[in-house]
Amino acid sequence: MEQVDAIVVGAGVVGLAIGRALSQTLKSVLILDKNVSFGEETSSRNSEVIHAGLYYPTGSLKAQLCVRGKHLLYKYCTERSVSHQRIGKLIVATNESELTDLKGLKQQASINGVDDLVWLDKVKVNAQYPLIQAVAGLYSPSTGIIDVHDLMLALLGDVETNNGMFVGRSKVVSISRENNGFNVIIDSQGELLEVKSQYVVNASGLHSTAVANSIENFPTEHIPLLYYCRGHYFSYQGKSPFKELVYPVPSAHGLGIHASIDMGGQLKFGPDTQYIDGIDYSVDPQLKEKFAMAIKRYFPSLDKDRLQPAYSGIRPKLQAENEGFKDFVIQGKEIHGFDGLVNLYGIDSPGLTSSLAIGEYVRERLLPSD
């Protein structure tokens, strides 16, 4: 039987960040993913935005880990030459009824420790952003963009430097407790393998509840319902009319169909929100009308013909379609009673921004402090 110090199930950006954090202390860390390579699901199908930490309720894990993660991520990107840019973001109120929400957003950001926001009245918005229609705006200079694949390569490089390992095409079949650890049965390319590990971290995103259900005698009352929420993206052909990100005032259902720019300069709009029953990454071209209507609220000169279906991503959400905010859930022994096990559920936005901070957080809960 193979034996390692820790197994991380899921090789998205969060799983890789956790693997990196654990490999800085432990001698042998194994990261598994059922897909051929790392980051093939949620991590490679998002807006690639480094969030500032404006939106999240006071004291929530999302607020704490996003703000902490932002600082860690910018520092890490600089040290490891990961492609990124502190591009800035403008959040706009398109009518008077949204002004109260925009002011509340500024106040919440300050509570969360984000104190660099700049309020722009209608005159200033019109002067600085002539293509944008808004009665007021909130500018966030610490919002950025990142090449997520570049980041994941760097994280995996750190894991491997620390003698850790990533293995793809490896699906967890079952996990059972044994003395001082776990026995993990893995289907690796059709072959069943048995690996013993002192620690197990379930960071499998869309499959986190399925992995939790594979843990023998695990208390199912601590496994939440998980919902698949698909978000579509449309690219905008030609040169981008914006130099920064542009977001509407967020709603209860998400951050809205916003304008983001990738490291190659491509402008894209999205995501919307569509709850679905299974994993399906298709993009219906007929969504163009819906997108155009939403975008024209803040970008009235949009040329609809330049909108093209691009891609979609699926977010693992803990809130049902008509429910309000749900925080990240990161469960350790104090919740479920299994020593050496951490389950992560509902790591949607701002999971990318929070990834390094989540790695720290999980390590602190698993390993005794020095």
C-alpha positions as CSV (number, residue, x, y, z in Angstrom):
1,M,0.0,0.0,0.0
2,E,1.2,3.5,-0.9
3,Q,1.5,5.9,2.0
4,V,1.6,9.8,1.9
5,D,1.2,12.5,4.5
6,A,-1.8,14.2,2.8
7,I,-4.2,13.8,-0.1
8,V,-5.9,16.7,-1.7
9,V,-8.9,15.7,-3.8
10,G,-9.4,18.3,-6.6
11,A,-6.8,20.1,-8.6
12,G,-8.5,23.4,-9.3
13,V,-6.8,26.6,-8.2
14,V,-8.0,26.1,-4.6
15,G,-6.9,22.5,-4.4
16,L,-3.5,23.4,-5.8
17,A,-3.2,26.3,-3.3
18,I,-4.0,24.0,-0.5
19,G,-1.5,21.4,-1.8
20,R,1.1,24.1,-1.9
21,A,0.4,25.2,1.7
22,L,0.5,21.7,3.0
23,S,3.7,20.8,1.1
24,Q,5.5,23.6,2.8
25,T,5.2,21.6,6.1
26,L,4.5,18.0,5.1
27,K,7.0,15.7,3.2
28,S,4.6,14.0,0.8
29,V,1.4,15.6,-0.6
30,L,-0.6,14.0,-3.3
31,I,-3.1,16.0,-5.3
32,L,-5.7,14.0,-7.3
33,D,-8.1,15.0,-10.0
34,K,-10.5,12.9,-12.0
35,N,-9.7,14.9,-15.1
36,V,-6.6,14.5,-17.3
37,S,-5.1,17.7,-16.2
38,F,-5.4,20.3,-13.4
39,G,-8.0,23.1,-13.4
40,E,-10.2,21.8,-16.2
41,E,-13.5,22.8,-14.6
42,T,-14.5,26.0,-12.6
43,S,-10.9,27.3,-12.4
44,S,-10.6,27.6,-16.2
45,R,-14.1,28.9,-16.8
46,N,-14.5,32.2,-15.0
47,S,-13.8,35.9,-15.3
48,E,-10.1,35.7,-14.2
49,V,-10.6,38.6,-11.9
50,I,-8.7,39.4,-8.7
51,H,-11.5,40.8,-6.5
52,A,-10.9,43.6,-3.9
53,G,-13.3,42.2,-1.3
54,L,-16.1,44.8,-1.5
55,Y,-19.3,42.7,-1.6
56,Y,-19.3,40.2,1.2
57,P,-21.0,40.4,4.6
58,T,-19.1,41.5,7.7
59,G,-17.1,38.7,9.3
60,S,-17.9,36.1,6.5
61,L,-15.2,33.8,5.3
62,K,-15.7,35.3,1.8
63,A,-14.9,38.8,3.2
64,Q,-11.9,37.7,5.3
65,L,-10.3,35.3,2.8
66,C,-10.9,37.5,-0.2
67,V,-9.2,40.6,1.3
68,R,-6.3,38.4,2.7
69,G,-6.1,36.4,-0.5
70,K,-5.9,39.6,-2.7
71,H,-2.8,40.8,-0.9
72,L,-1.2,37.3,-0.9
73,L,-2.0,36.8,-4.6
74,Y,-0.5,40.1,-5.8
75,K,2.6,39.4,-3.8
76,Y,2.8,35.8,-5.2
77,C,2.2,36.9,-8.8
78,T,5.1,39.4,-8.5
79,E,7.5,36.9,-6.9
80,R,6.6,34.1,-9.3
81,S,6.2,36.2,-12.5
82,V,2.6,35.1,-12.9
83,S,0.8,37.2,-15.6
84,H,-1.5,39.7,-13.9
85,Q,-2.5,43.3,-14.1
86,R,-3.9,45.7,-11.4
87,I,-6.4,47.0,-14.0
88,G,-9.1,48.6,-11.7
89,K,-12.8,48.3,-11.8
90,L,-15.7,50.7,-12.1
91,I,-19.0,49.8,-10.5
92,V,-21.9,51.9,-11.8
93,A,-25.4,52.9,-10.6
94,T,-27.4,53.3,-13.8
95,N,-30.4,55.0,-12.1
96,E,-31.3,56.8,-8.9
97,S,-32.8,53.7,-7.3
98,E,-29.3,52.0,-7.4
99,L,-27.6,54.9,-5.6
100,T,-28.5,53.6,-2.2
101,D,-27.0,50.2,-3.0
102,L,-23.8,51.7,-4.4
103,K,-23.4,53.8,-1.2
104,G,-24.0,50.7,0.9
105,L,-21.4,48.8,-1.1
106,K,-18.8,51.5,-0.3
107,Q,-19.7,51.3,3.4
108,Q,-19.5,47.5,3.4
109,A,-16.1,47.6,1.6
110,S,-14.7,49.9,4.3
111,I,-15.9,47.5,7.0
112,N,-14.2,44.7,5.1
113,G,-10.9,46.6,5.2
114,V,-11.1,47.9,1.6
115,D,-10.4,51.6,2.0
116,D,-9.1,52.6,-1.4
117,L,-12.4,53.1,-3.2
118,V,-13.1,56.4,-5.0
119,W,-16.6,57.8,-5.3
120,L,-17.4,59.3,-8.7
121,D,-20.5,61.5,-9.2
122,K,-22.4,61.7,-12.5
123,V,-20.2,64.5,-13.8
124,K,-17.0,62.7,-13.1
125,V,-18.2,59.4,-14.5
126,N,-19.3,61.2,-17.7
127,A,-16.0,63.0,-18.0
128,Q,-13.7,60.0,-17.2
129,Y,-15.8,57.3,-18.9
130,P,-17.8,58.9,-21.8
131,L,-19.1,55.5,-23.0
132,I,-20.6,54.6,-19.7
133,Q,-24.1,55.6,-18.7
134,A,-24.4,56.1,-15.0
135,V,-25.6,58.5,-12.3
136,A,-22.6,57.6,-10.1
137,G,-19.7,55.2,-9.9
138,L,-17.4,53.5,-7.5
139,Y,-13.8,53.0,-8.6
140,S,-11.8,50.1,-7.1
141,P,-8.1,50.5,-8.0
142,S,-7.0,47.2,-6.3
143,T,-9.2,45.0,-8.6
144,G,-7.1,43.1,-11.1
145,I,-7.0,40.4,-13.7
146,I,-4.8,37.3,-13.8
147,D,-3.9,34.4,-16.1
148,V,-5.3,31.6,-14.1
149,H,-3.5,28.9,-16.0
150,D,-0.2,30.7,-15.3
151,L,-1.1,30.8,-11.6
152,M,-2.0,27.1,-11.5
153,L,1.3,26.2,-13.2
154,A,3.2,28.2,-10.6
155,L,1.3,26.6,-7.7
156,L,1.9,23.1,-9.0
157,G,5.6,24.0,-9.6
158,D,5.8,24.9,-5.9
159,V,4.1,21.6,-4.9
160,E,6.5,19.6,-7.0
161,T,9.5,21.5,-5.7
162,N,8.4,20.5,-2.2
163,N,8.3,16.8,-3.3
164,G,4.5,16.8,-3.8
165,M,2.8,15.2,-6.8
166,F,-0.2,15.7,-9.0
167,V,-1.9,12.7,-10.6
168,G,-4.8,13.1,-13.1
169,R,-7.4,10.7,-14.3
170,S,-7.7,9.5,-10.7
171,K,-11.2,9.4,-9.1
172,V,-11.7,8.7,-5.4
173,V,-13.9,5.7,-4.9
174,S,-14.0,5.5,-1.1
175,I,-12.4,6.9,2.0
176,S,-12.4,5.1,5.3
177,R,-10.8,6.0,8.6
178,E,-8.0,3.9,10.0
179,N,-5.6,4.3,12.9
180,N,-3.9,7.7,12.6
181,G,-5.3,8.4,9.2
182,F,-7.4,7.3,6.2
183,N,-7.4,4.6,3.6
184,V,-8.3,6.0,0.2
185,I,-9.4,3.8,-2.7
186,I,-8.6,5.5,-6.0
187,D,-9.7,4.5,-9.6
188,S,-6.6,5.6,-11.4
189,Q,-7.0,5.1,-15.2
190,G,-9.1,2.0,-14.6
191,E,-6.8,0.5,-12.0
192,L,-7.9,0.4,-8.3
193,L,-5.2,1.7,-6.0
194,E,-5.1,1.9,-2.2
195,V,-3.3,4.8,-0.6
196,K,-3.0,5.5,3.1
197,S,-2.8,9.2,4.2
198,Q,-2.8,10.9,7.6
199,Y,-4.7,13.9,6.2
200,V,-7.4,14.3,3.5
201,V,-8.7,17.5,2.0
202,N,-11.8,17.5,-0.1
203,A,-11.5,20.5,-2.5
204,S,-13.3,18.9,-5.4
205,G,-15.6,21.9,-6.2
206,L,-18.6,20.7,-8.2
207,H,-18.0,17.1,-6.9
208,S,-17.4,18.0,-3.2
209,T,-20.6,16.5,-1.9
210,A,-20.1,13.3,-3.9
211,V,-16.6,12.9,-2.4
212,A,-18.0,13.6,1.1
213,N,-20.6,10.9,0.5
214,S,-17.9,8.4,-0.3
215,I,-16.4,8.8,3.2
216,E,-17.4,5.7,5.2
217,N,-19.6,6.5,8.2
218,F,-19.4,10.3,7.6
219,P,-22.3,12.2,9.3
220,T,-24.4,13.1,6.3
221,E,-26.1,16.0,8.1
222,H,-22.9,17.9,7.6
223,I,-23.0,17.5,3.8
224,P,-24.9,20.5,2.4
225,L,-27.0,20.6,-0.8
226,L,-25.0,21.8,-3.7
227,Y,-26.4,23.6,-6.7
228,Y,-24.9,23.9,-10.2
229,C,-25.1,27.5,-11.4
230,R,-24.0,28.0,-15.0
231,G,-22.7,31.4,-16.1
232,H,-22.3,32.2,-19.8
233,Y,-19.8,34.6,-21.4
234,F,-19.9,36.4,-24.7
235,S,-16.8,37.9,-26.2
236,Y,-16.8,41.3,-27.9
237,Q,-15.0,41.3,-31.2
238,G,-12.5,44.0,-32.1
239,K,-10.6,46.4,-29.9
240,S,-12.0,46.8,-26.3
241,P,-13.6,50.2,-25.7
242,F,-12.7,49.9,-22.0
243,K,-9.4,50.0,-20.2
244,E,-10.8,48.7,-16.9
245,L,-13.5,46.3,-15.7
246,V,-17.1,47.6,-15.6
247,Y,-19.6,46.1,-13.3
248,P,-23.3,46.9,-12.6
249,V,-24.5,47.2,-9.0
250,P,-24.7,43.6,-7.8
251,S,-28.0,41.9,-7.1
252,A,-29.0,39.2,-4.7
253,H,-28.3,36.6,-7.5
254,G,-24.7,37.7,-8.3
255,L,-22.4,40.4,-9.6
256,G,-24.3,40.8,-12.8
257,I,-23.3,40.7,-16.5
258,H,-20.1,42.7,-16.3
259,A,-17.3,43.7,-18.7
260,S,-14.0,42.1,-18.1
261,I,-10.7,42.0,-20.0
262,D,-8.3,39.1,-20.1
263,M,-4.5,39.3,-20.2
264,G,-4.6,39.2,-24.0
265,G,-6.8,42.3,-24.1
266,Q,-10.0,40.5,-25.1
267,L,-13.2,42.1,-23.8
268,K,-15.9,39.7,-22.6
269,F,-19.3,40.1,-20.9
270,G,-20.7,37.8,-18.3
271,P,-21.6,35.7,-16.4
272,D,-25.3,35.5,-16.1
273,T,-26.9,32.9,-13.8
274,Q,-28.7,29.8,-14.8
275,Y,-29.3,26.9,-12.4
276,I,-29.0,23.6,-14.1
277,D,-29.3,19.9,-13.1
278,G,-26.0,18.5,-14.5
279,I,-22.7,19.5,-15.9
280,D,-23.2,21.1,-19.3
281,Y,-21.0,23.8,-20.7
282,S,-23.1,24.7,-23.8
283,V,-23.8,28.4,-24.6
284,D,-27.1,29.1,-26.4
285,P,-26.4,31.8,-29.1
286,Q,-30.0,33.1,-28.4
287,L,-28.8,34.5,-25.1
288,K,-27.3,37.3,-27.1
289,E,-30.5,39.4,-26.8
290,K,-30.6,39.0,-23.0
291,F,-26.9,40.0,-22.7
292,A,-27.4,43.0,-25.0
293,M,-30.3,44.3,-22.9
294,A,-28.3,44.0,-19.7
295,I,-25.1,45.5,-21.1
296,K,-26.9,48.5,-22.7
297,R,-28.0,49.7,-19.3
298,Y,-24.5,50.9,-18.7
299,F,-23.0,50.7,-22.2
300,P,-25.7,52.1,-24.5
301,S,-23.5,52.2,-27.6
302,L,-22.9,48.5,-27.5
303,D,-22.7,47.0,-31.0
304,K,-24.7,43.8,-30.6
305,D,-23.2,42.3,-33.8
306,R,-19.8,42.2,-32.1
307,L,-21.1,39.9,-29.3
308,Q,-20.2,36.3,-29.9
309,P,-20.8,33.2,-27.7
310,A,-17.6,32.4,-26.0
311,Y,-17.7,29.8,-23.1
312,S,-19.5,29.0,-19.9
313,G,-18.6,28.0,-16.4
314,I,-20.4,26.3,-13.6
315,R,-20.2,27.5,-10.0
316,P,-20.8,25.2,-7.1
317,K,-23.3,27.2,-5.1
318,L,-24.8,26.5,-1.7
319,Q,-27.7,28.8,-2.2
320,A,-30.7,27.7,-4.2
321,E,-31.9,29.9,-7.1
322,N,-34.0,32.2,-5.0
323,E,-32.0,32.2,-1.8
324,G,-29.7,34.9,-0.5
325,F,-26.0,34.9,0.5
326,K,-24.3,31.7,1.5
327,D,-20.8,31.7,2.7
328,F,-17.9,29.4,1.9
329,V,-18.1,26.2,4.1
330,I,-14.8,24.8,5.2
331,Q,-15.4,22.0,7.7
332,G,-12.9,20.5,10.0
333,K,-12.9,18.2,12.9
334,E,-14.7,20.7,15.1
335,I,-17.8,20.3,12.9
336,H,-17.8,16.7,11.7
337,G,-15.6,14.9,14.3
338,F,-13.2,13.3,11.8
339,D,-9.6,14.2,12.8
340,G,-7.4,15.0,9.8
341,L,-10.2,15.7,7.4
342,V,-11.3,19.0,5.9
343,N,-14.2,19.3,3.5
344,L,-14.8,22.5,1.4
345,Y,-18.2,23.3,-0.1
346,G,-19.6,26.2,-2.1
347,I,-16.2,27.6,-3.1
348,D,-17.6,29.9,-5.8
349,S,-16.5,33.6,-6.3
350,P,-14.2,34.9,-4.8
351,G,-12.6,31.5,-4.6
352,L,-9.8,32.3,-7.1
353,T,-8.9,35.5,-5.3
354,S,-9.1,33.7,-1.9
355,S,-7.1,30.6,-3.0
356,L,-3.8,31.3,-1.2
357,A,-5.7,32.5,1.9
358,I,-7.8,29.3,1.8
359,G,-4.6,27.3,1.6
360,E,-3.4,29.0,4.8
361,Y,-6.8,28.5,6.5
362,V,-6.9,24.8,5.7
363,R,-3.3,24.2,6.8
364,E,-4.0,26.0,10.2
365,R,-7.0,23.7,10.8
366,L,-5.2,20.5,9.9
367,L,-1.7,20.9,11.3
368,P,-0.7,21.7,14.8
369,S,0.9,25.1,15.2
370,D,4.6,25.4,15.7
